[in-house]
């Protein structure tokens, strides 16, 4: 396994990822993919959509071995959610 070194600060990584998602990727993937994962290469703008983070990243890395990958869950602000939710009462 190759350990890839980030080429951007955390802030720049997030800024670039959010910008590419909002301006280029979101209009193409939002319809019919709610809840799926999109993996985006920050340097090329290429992306992969899958229900699995690993599958999306693996396909993207197969095309771009040195990809700087930003991951977004379509239709959500969060890729993962930690902690429990309260039970709903009727």
N, C-alpha and C positions, 0 to 999 in steps of 0.2 A: 504494500500500500504506500503510495506516495503522499507525503505530507506537503500540502500546498501552503505557501506563505501568502498572507493577504497583501495586496498591493495598495490598499487604501486604509485610512483610519476607520474606526467603527462608524463615526459620524458620516464620513464621505461614502462609505459602503451603503449605509442606510439611505442617504440622500439620493444616491445614484439609483439604487434598487427601486425606491418608491417612485422616482421620476419616470424610469423606464416602464414600470408596471402601469402607472396611471396614463401615460401618454401613448405608449405603443402597444402594450400587451392586453390590458384590460378590455378595450373595445373588441378585441378579437376572441377573447375566451369567456367573458362573463355569461353570455347566454348558454344555458344548459349545462354548466359546469360548476354550479354552486357547491361549495364544500371541498372541491378537488384542490390539489396542490399544483402550483405553477413554479417551475424552477427556471430562473432567468440568468443568462450569462451577462454580467455587467459590462463586458467589453464589446460584445458583438450584438447584444440585444436579442439573440436567439433564445428560444424557450421551449420547454416541454411541459405538458399537462398530464397528470395521472392522479389516481386516488392514493397512490403511495409516493411518499417523499423520495424513497430510495430508488424506485423505478424511474421517476422523472429525472432525478440527478444522474443516474447511471446512463440514461439515453443522452442527456445533454453532454456529459463528460466523454461519451463515445465519439461525439462530433467535435468537441472542443476540450481536449485533455487538460488544458491549463485554465479552464473556466473559473471565473470568480462568481460563485453562484449565490443568488438572492432568492429566498423561498417565500412565497405568499400563498395563503389559503384564499381561494376565490370566494368573494362575498363576506369575508371576515377581516377584522383588524388583527387577528391572532392566528398563528400557525398552530399553536398548541394552547391548551387551557389547563392551568394547574389549580388544584383545590376543588372542593365540592360545591355543589349548588344546593340551595335550600329546597326542600320539598314543597311542591305547590299544594295548596289546600283549596278545596272546592268552594 
